[in-house]
Amino acid sequence: MGSIEAIDVEELDALIIGAGFSGVYQLKKLRDEGYKVKMVEAGDNFGGVWYWNRYPGARVDSHAPHYQFSDPDLWKNYQWKQRFPDHNELRDYFKHVAEKWDLRKDTYFNTYITTAIWDEAQRKWIIKARDGRIFKATFFIPHTGISASRSFPDWKGIDKFKGAIFHSSFWPHQDPDWKGKRVAVIGTGSTGVQMSEALSESAGDLVVFQRTPPVALHMRQVNYPDEEEEVPKTELPDFFKALPNGYWGFDFSFVPRTTFQDSEEQRRATYEALYKAGDFTYWLGTYTDMLFSIEANNEAYKFWREKTRARIQDPRLRELLAPEKPPHPFGCKRMPLETRYYEMFNKPNVHLVSMVETPVVEVTETGIRTTEKEWEFDVIVLATGFDAVTGGLTTIDIRGVGGQTIKGKFQERGPTTFCGISVAGFPNMFFSCGPQAPTAFCNGPTCAELQCDWIAGVMNHMRRAGLDAVVADDDSEREWIDHVNAVANASLLPRAKSWYMGDGIPGKRRASMMYLGGVPKYKERLESCAAEGYKGFHFVSVKA
């Protein structure tokens, strides 16, 4: 429903935040289990991040048919148009899901949650929306995802610019007219790469402001003719069943050997095959030691560098975009996919500004001044990302036992979770795609189904046993944090400055946001927790 009449308090078994993959799946799952459940969404339709991501060039980088639910009722009559669907196709998919699962009747759009407070006496969550509505729920399930809190540069004078400024995640529904416009794109992460590619075809002049060169992999895009698919529908049941067994939730895992077990000739042939796949295989389906050994890592970078530099004509740009020395360990920052990013710098209307060589001094009324010159623009586009992974939780005033807040706890100690799905001190609160789970190192729908099924399982356990509150133990939380950090520190990930480690947000504690042990081990941990009576949690009964 697009809007509802204001009510004093709506009592629920569970309130879900976020109408992305996790939210819509959780709503369907809990409703099927007989719970009184609603979902709230700040936007006015389904899609989660894909409701907001509608900038030029926006598309998913998990290739079809991975990026969808496993329910046959959804895929048996659904046809993807592209191997890497764009934002329009993804919103069409969410519309299809919402209709098939009849989700709209239990969804409140244009509803932004500001506070969620645990009432110990009632053992309920009191949840308030910005428009004044109040919900009382036994379970609070903020499926806010990894990209819910936008990040903006704190540049001097940014409020003085007289042209248009857009943030990539808050894009106008009617795309602006770019013809003849002088456009700046700030940022070279996945969003910046996608957007720059698209704008290089439509803007009059494009200037990309780069702090760190994006180490991007070439995307093998495919436009599917009618009835043609990557995986035949007859094979999809087995395909989806196998995904949680893949290290990253995909249908591929590591090459089962280390880099230098192969000869140089064998190694090059392996790299060539992985690179030609045109997806994440070169990054996540490579030798087992690539993310753990700097020597192996340098070999992977060396091959990528050779491939990439051959696409760039200007020697100076070649060094800025694909430097001889790796800017960071290969694959330890988020790797974008691209189709013509490097070639676009061969065009006369596309320029690159290194913010390392010529830092930004200020934004003026007419453009951006660096230490070298002032660039004049009609439009500035901010592809500056998010307070990733934790920001969706910390922007809500969530208060648990004793009034402690999620924001305060995370600021003091870094992200603290048990199994990347709950936080000690916050009873009856669960989330998915958050800190210290596979999250960004997992195909989204794969982990959404895995975590949401587990959440429904613990709720069913409590209902059967007559229990009304559950909270993670402090000791179990500390043990999980130590395990997550031990796995991360055994890898090269901490050597790169990235949002995987909480970097880029002033005041945010540096710690591993991701569990790198792989989806199968994570799944095993959740299953063993449940099999042992949800070991690591403390329950309170109705009679207690």
MOSULGI-V471475 format. One record per residue. RES is the residue in one small letter. OMEGA is omega in whole degrees, -180 to 180 (none if undefined). Layout:
res=RES omega=OMEGA
res=RES omega=OMEGA
//
This chain:
res=m omega=-175
res=g omega=179
res=s omega=177
res=i omega=176
res=e omega=178
res=a omega=177
res=i omega=-177
res=d omega=179
res=v omega=174
res=e omega=-177
res=e omega=-174
res=l omega=167
res=d omega=-178
res=a omega=171
res=l omega=-180
res=i omega=173
res=i omega=172
res=g omega=-178
res=a omega=172
res=g omega=-177
res=f omega=-178
res=s omega=-177
res=g omega=-177
res=v omega=178
res=y omega=180
res=q omega=178
res=l omega=179
res=k omega=-176
res=k omega=-177
res=l omega=178
res=r omega=178
res=d omega=180
res=e omega=174
res=g omega=-180
res=y omega=171
res=k omega=-169
res=v omega=174
res=k omega=176
res=m omega=177
res=v omega=-176
res=e omega=-179
res=a omega=178
res=g omega=-178
res=d omega=175
res=n omega=-179
res=f omega=175
res=g omega=-178
res=g omega=-179
res=v omega=-179
res=w omega=167
res=y omega=-176
res=w omega=-177
res=n omega=179
res=r omega=177
res=y omega=179
res=p omega=178
res=g omega=-176
res=a omega=176
res=r omega=180
res=v omega=178
res=d omega=164
res=s omega=-172
res=h omega=178
res=a omega=6
res=p omega=-177
res=h omega=-165
res=y omega=178
res=q omega=180
res=f omega=-177
res=s omega=-177
res=d omega=-180
res=p omega=179
res=d omega=180
res=l omega=-173
res=w omega=-173
res=k omega=179
res=n omega=-179
res=y omega=-176
res=q omega=174
res=w omega=-179
res=k omega=-177
res=q omega=176
res=r omega=174
res=f omega=-174
res=p omega=178
res=d omega=-174
res=h omega=179
res=n omega=-180
res=e omega=179
res=l omega=175
res=r omega=174
res=d omega=179
res=y omega=179
res=f omega=175
res=k omega=178
res=h omega=179
res=v omega=-178
res=a omega=180
res=e omega=-179
res=k omega=-177
res=w omega=178
res=d omega=-174
res=l omega=-170
res=r omega=-175
res=k omega=-179
res=d omega=-179
res=t omega=174
res=y omega=177
res=f omega=179
res=n omega=-177
res=t omega=-178
res=y omega=-179
res=i omega=-179
res=t omega=-179
res=t omega=173
res=a omega=-173
res=i omega=178
res=w omega=177
res=d omega=-174
res=e omega=-178
res=a omega=-179
res=q omega=-172
res=r omega=178
res=k omega=172
res=w omega=175
res=i omega=-169
res=i omega=-175
res=k omega=177
res=a omega=-179
res=r omega=-178
res=d omega=175
res=g omega=179
res=r omega=-179
res=i omega=176
res=f omega=171
res=k omega=-173
res=a omega=175
res=t omega=-180
res=f omega=178
res=f omega=-172
res=i omega=-180
res=p omega=177
res=h omega=-173
res=t omega=175
res=g omega=-173
res=i omega=-172
res=s omega=-175
res=a omega=-176
res=s omega=-173
res=r omega=177
res=s omega=-179
res=f omega=176
res=p omega=-179
res=d omega=-177
res=w omega=175
res=k omega=173
res=g omega=-174
res=i omega=179
res=d omega=-178
res=k omega=-175
res=f omega=-176
res=k omega=174
res=g omega=180
res=a omega=173
res=i omega=177
res=f omega=168
res=h omega=-173
res=s omega=-176
res=s omega=178
res=f omega=-169
res=w omega=177
res=p omega=-178
res=h omega=174
res=q omega=-175
res=d omega=-180
res=p omega=174
res=d omega=-175
res=w omega=-173
res=k omega=177
res=g omega=-176
res=k omega=173
res=r omega=-169
res=v omega=172
res=a omega=171
res=v omega=-178
res=i omega=179
res=g omega=-176
res=t omega=170
res=g omega=-178
res=s omega=180
res=t omega=-180
res=g omega=179
res=v omega=-179
res=q omega=-176
res=m omega=-180
res=s omega=177
res=e omega=-176
res=a omega=-177
res=l omega=178
res=s omega=180
res=e omega=-173
res=s omega=-178
res=a omega=175
res=g omega=175
res=d omega=-180
res=l omega=175
res=v omega=179
res=v omega=178
res=f omega=-173
res=q omega=170
res=r omega=178
res=t omega=180
res=p omega=177
res=p omega=176
res=v omega=-170
res=a omega=179
res=l omega=-179
res=h omega=-180
res=m omega=174
res=r omega=-180
res=q omega=177
res=v omega=171
res=n omega=-174
res=y omega=169
res=p omega=178
res=d omega=176
res=e omega=178
res=e omega=-178
res=e omega=178
res=e omega=179
res=v omega=180
res=p omega=-177
res=k omega=179
res=t omega=-179
res=e omega=-174
res=l omega=178
res=p omega=178
res=d omega=179
res=f omega=-178
res=f omega=179
res=k omega=-176
res=a omega=-173
res=l omega=180
res=p omega=178
res=n omega=175
res=g omega=-173
res=y omega=-177
res=w omega=-178
res=g omega=175
res=f omega=178
res=d omega=175
res=f omega=175
res=s omega=-179
res=f omega=164
res=v omega=-171
res=p omega=175
res=r omega=-180
res=t omega=-171
res=t omega=-171
res=f omega=167
res=q omega=177
res=d omega=172
res=s omega=179
res=e omega=179
res=e omega=179
res=q omega=-179
res=r omega=-179
res=r omega=178
res=a omega=178
res=t omega=178
res=y omega=-178
res=e omega=-180
res=a omega=179
res=l omega=-179
res=y omega=-178
res=k omega=178
res=a omega=175
res=g omega=178
res=d omega=-178
res=f omega=-175
res=t omega=-179
res=y omega=179
res=w omega=-169
res=l omega=179
res=g omega=-174
res=t omega=180
res=y omega=-173
res=t omega=-175
res=d omega=-172
res=m omega=-179
res=l omega=-174
res=f omega=-179
res=s omega=-178
res=i omega=178
res=e omega=178
res=a omega=-180
res=n omega=180
res=n omega=177
res=e omega=179
res=a omega=179
res=y omega=-178
res=k omega=178
res=f omega=179
res=w omega=-179
res=r omega=179
res=e omega=-180
res=k omega=-173
res=t omega=-178
res=r omega=179
res=a omega=-177
res=r omega=-174
res=i omega=-174
res=q omega=-174
res=d omega=-177
res=p omega=180
res=r omega=179
res=l omega=178
res=r omega=-179
res=e omega=178
res=l omega=-175
res=l omega=-180
res=a omega=-172
res=p omega=177
res=e omega=178
res=k omega=-180
res=p omega=179
res=p omega=179
res=h omega=177
res=p omega=-176
res=f omega=176
res=g omega=-179
res=c omega=162
res=k omega=-179
res=r omega=-177
res=m omega=176
res=p omega=167
res=l omega=-177
res=e omega=177
res=t omega=-178
res=r omega=-175
res=y omega=-175
res=y omega=178
res=e omega=-176
res=m omega=179
res=f omega=173
res=n omega=-178
res=k omega=-177
res=p omega=-178
res=n omega=-179
res=v omega=-175
res=h omega=180
res=l omega=174
res=v omega=175
res=s omega=179
res=m omega=171
res=v omega=180
res=e omega=-178
res=t omega=-177
res=p omega=175
res=v omega=177
res=v omega=-179
res=e omega=170
res=v omega=180
res=t omega=178
res=e omega=-174
res=t omega=-178
res=g omega=-177
res=i omega=177
res=r omega=173
res=t omega=177
res=t omega=-180
res=e omega=-173
res=k omega=172
res=e omega=177
res=w omega=179
res=e omega=-176
res=f omega=169
res=d omega=-176
res=v omega=171
res=i omega=180
res=v omega=-179
res=l omega=173
res=a omega=-170
res=t omega=168
res=g omega=-168
res=f omega=161
res=d omega=-163
res=a omega=171
res=v omega=-177
res=t omega=-172
res=g omega=179
res=g omega=178
res=l omega=-173
res=t omega=177
res=t omega=173
res=i omega=177
res=d omega=-179
res=i omega=-176
res=r omega=-179
res=g omega=-178
res=v omega=179
res=g omega=178
res=g omega=179
res=q omega=-177
res=t omega=174
res=i omega=-179
res=k omega=-180
res=g omega=-180
res=k omega=-179
res=f omega=178
res=q omega=-177
res=e omega=-170
res=r omega=-170
res=g omega=180
res=p omega=-179
res=t omega=-180
res=t omega=167
res=f omega=179
res=c omega=177
res=g omega=-174
res=i omega=-179
res=s omega=-179
res=v omega=177
res=a omega=-179
res=g omega=-179
res=f omega=-174
res=p omega=172
res=n omega=176
res=m omega=178
res=f omega=180
res=f omega=177
res=s omega=178
res=c omega=-180
res=g omega=-178
res=p omega=173
res=q omega=167
res=a omega=178
res=p omega=169
res=t omega=-176
res=a omega=176
res=f omega=177
res=c omega=172
res=n omega=-169
res=g omega=-178
res=p omega=179
res=t omega=-179
res=c omega=176
res=a omega=-180
res=e omega=-178
res=l omega=-176
res=q omega=-179
res=c omega=175
res=d omega=-180
res=w omega=179
res=i omega=177
res=a omega=180
res=g omega=-180
res=v omega=176
res=m omega=178
res=n omega=177
res=h omega=-180
res=m omega=-180
res=r omega=-180
res=r omega=-175
res=a omega=-179
res=g omega=-180
res=l omega=-178
res=d omega=175
res=a omega=178
res=v omega=180
res=v omega=179
res=a omega=177
res=d omega=177
res=d omega=-179
res=d omega=179
res=s omega=178
res=e omega=180
res=r omega=180
res=e omega=180
res=w omega=178
res=i omega=179
res=d omega=180
res=h omega=179
res=v omega=-178
res=n omega=179
res=a omega=179
res=v omega=-180
res=a omega=-177
res=n omega=174
res=a omega=-180
res=s omega=177
res=l omega=-174
res=l omega=-178
res=p omega=-179
res=r omega=179
res=a omega=174
res=k omega=-175
res=s omega=178
res=w omega=172
res=y omega=-179
res=m omega=179
res=g omega=-178
res=d omega=172
res=g omega=179
res=i omega=-179
res=p omega=178
res=g omega=-179
res=k omega=-179
res=r omega=-179
res=r omega=179
res=a omega=179
res=s omega=176
res=m omega=-170
res=m omega=167
res=y omega=-174
res=l omega=-177
res=g omega=178
res=g omega=-178
res=v omega=-179
res=p omega=179
res=k omega=177
res=y omega=177
res=k omega=179
res=e omega=180
res=r omega=178
res=l omega=-179
res=e omega=179
res=s omega=176
res=c omega=-180
res=a omega=-177
res=a omega=180
res=e omega=177
res=g omega=-178
res=y omega=177
res=k omega=-177
res=g omega=178
res=f omega=175
res=h omega=-178
res=f omega=174
res=v omega=-178
res=s omega=179
res=v omega=-175
res=k omega=-175
res=a omega=none
//
